[in-house]
Amino acid sequence: MTVKTATKPATAAKASSKAASAKAVKGAPLTEAELLKMSDKDYMNAAQLDFFRQKLLTLKDDILKNASETTEHLRENILVPDPADRATIEEEHALELRTRDRERKLLKKVEQALARIESSDYGWCEETGEPIGLNRLIARPTANLSLEAQERRELRQKLFGE
């Protein structure tokens, strides 16, 4: 009897994985829960790549929208006679520009990740060639290194100042 219960969850997982793949093929995007239920054999299949492509495209659209709003916001000429109020407004503008600069760098990483999806390199560590992992990619869709490789890189940077 233990053999039957041991194979049943695997069969259920396969069925769930196939259903999730079929759902994505039909055009309905996967949810994070469905993505995480998929088996390791399905790593970076078409449905998963489509999930991350949509996630990255949404992130790109948000960044571009924020940049557009910042441009419009900075074009507004607000004449304020009080020097303290003027300084506050200038500080807010400086903070907003720093935020957009970070987003500009993120936009470059998003575009690189989209290019990796197109070249079928997405989801694989650039240093080791191992899978990056779905949890890491969900948290950071622009990741190009596995967690272990990223930790090694950060340790080298800390030790050698690279």
Stockholm file with secondary structure:
# STOCKHOLM 1.0

chainA/1-162         MTVKTATKPATAAKASSKAASAKAVKGAPLTEAELLKMSDKDYMNAAQLDFFRQKLLTLKDDILKNASETTEHLRENILVPDPADRATIEEEHALELRTRDRERKLLKKVEQALARIESSDYGWCEETGEPIGLNRLIARPTANLSLEAQERRELRQKLFGE
#=GR chainA/1-162 SS CHHHHHHHHHHHHHHHHHHHHHHHHTTCCCCHHHHHHSCGGGTTCHHHHHHHHHHHHHHHHHHHHHHHHHHHHHHCCCCCCCHHHHHHHHHHHHHHHHHHHHHHHHHHHHHHHHHHHHTTCTTBCTTTCSBCCHHHHHHCTTCCSCHHHHHHHHHHHHHHCC
#=GC SS_cons         CHHHHHHHHHHHHHHHHHHHHHHHHTTCCCCHHHHHHSCGGGTTCHHHHHHHHHHHHHHHHHHHHHHHHHHHHHHCCCCCCCHHHHHHHHHHHHHHHHHHHHHHHHHHHHHHHHHHHHTTCTTBCTTTCSBCCHHHHHHCTTCCSCHHHHHHHHHHHHHHCC
//
